[in-house]
Amino acid sequence: MIGLNAQQRIYFYTGVCDMRKGVHGLSGLVRSQMELDPEDMSVYVFVNRRRSTMKILVWDKDGFLMYYKRLVEGTFDIPTVNDSNTIEVDYAILQYIFRGVKWDKIELKKRYKKS
């Protein structure tokens, strides 16, 4: 995916997002609901109620980038959390979700990760 890399932190908003929101609305959602800073170079992912549309928001040094994908068929298989509206995922998991792979059936082997 253009402009995203494995070094960035990736956060999913697990609540329902109104896809009419633009950059200002989504960055406001990051601040108010996710309690994070939208300008911290992290990647923020939002989906609609039917899980057929995804928006990705990321700060790029001097402005926001917003990616938009609308599926013609099928849905995105997104992570679910019971007690929070935010979940952090790996870059690989985001790629699985983006490409339509059922990521929760995949077991990732333990790898060294520098803190």
C-alpha positions in Angstrom: 0.0 0.0 0.0 1.3 3.4 -0.9 2.7 5.5 1.9 2.3 2.9 4.7 5.0 0.8 6.2 5.6 -1.8 8.9 7.3 0.8 11.2 4.1 2.8 11.7 1.7 2.1 14.5 -1.7 1.0 13.1 -4.9 1.6 15.1 -8.4 0.3 14.2 -11.5 2.2 15.3 -13.8 -0.6 16.2 -16.9 1.5 16.5 -19.1 2.4 13.5 -17.8 5.3 11.5 -19.9 7.7 9.3 -18.1 7.5 6.0 -19.2 11.0 5.1 -16.5 12.3 7.5 -13.5 13.9 5.9 -10.0 14.6 7.2 -11.2 17.0 9.9 -14.0 14.7 11.1 -11.8 11.6 11.3 -9.0 13.4 13.0 -11.6 14.7 15.5 -12.7 11.1 16.1 -9.1 10.1 16.7 -8.8 12.8 19.4 -12.2 12.4 21.1 -13.1 8.7 20.8 -9.7 7.0 20.4 -7.9 9.5 22.7 -4.8 9.6 20.4 -3.0 12.3 18.5 -3.8 12.1 14.8 -0.6 13.9 13.9 1.8 11.3 15.4 2.5 9.6 12.1 0.4 6.6 13.1 -2.2 5.0 10.8 -5.9 5.2 11.7 -8.4 2.8 10.1 -12.2 3.3 10.0 -15.0 1.2 8.5 -18.7 1.7 8.0 -21.5 -0.3 9.6 -21.8 -2.7 6.7 -18.0 -3.1 6.7 -17.9 -2.5 3.0 -16.1 0.8 3.1 -12.7 1.7 4.7 -11.0 5.0 5.2 -7.3 5.2 6.4 -6.0 8.4 7.8 -2.3 9.2 8.3 -0.3 12.3 9.0 2.5 12.8 6.5 4.9 15.4 7.9 2.9 18.5 6.6 -0.6 17.3 6.0 -3.0 14.4 6.2 -3.3 11.6 3.7 -6.7 9.8 3.4 -7.1 6.5 1.6 -10.6 5.3 0.7 -11.6 1.8 -0.4 -15.2 0.7 -1.2 -15.8 -3.0 -1.9 -18.1 -3.9 -4.7 -18.7 -7.3 -3.1 -18.0 -8.7 0.3 -16.9 -7.1 3.6 -13.8 -6.3 5.5 -13.1 -8.8 8.3 -12.2 -6.3 11.1 -11.0 -7.0 14.7 -13.5 -6.8 17.5 -12.9 -5.7 21.1 -15.4 -5.9 23.9 -14.1 -3.1 26.2 -12.5 -0.6 23.9 -13.2 1.2 20.6 -9.5 1.1 19.6 -7.2 -1.8 18.8 -3.6 -1.8 17.6 -2.8 -4.2 14.8 0.3 -5.3 12.8 1.0 -4.1 9.3 0.6 -7.7 8.2 -2.9 -7.9 9.7 -3.9 -4.6 8.0 -2.7 -6.1 4.7 -4.8 -9.3 5.3 -7.9 -7.3 6.1 -7.3 -5.0 3.1 -7.0 -8.0 0.8 -9.9 -10.0 2.2 -8.0 -12.7 4.1 -9.7 -14.1 7.2 -6.8 -12.9 9.5 -8.2 -14.4 12.7 -7.6 -17.9 11.4 -3.9 -17.2 10.8 -1.4 -17.9 13.5 1.7 -15.7 13.3 4.9 -17.2 14.6 6.8 -15.3 17.2 9.5 -13.0 15.8 12.1 -10.7 17.3 10.7 -7.2 17.6 13.0 -4.4 18.6 11.3 -2.1 21.1 
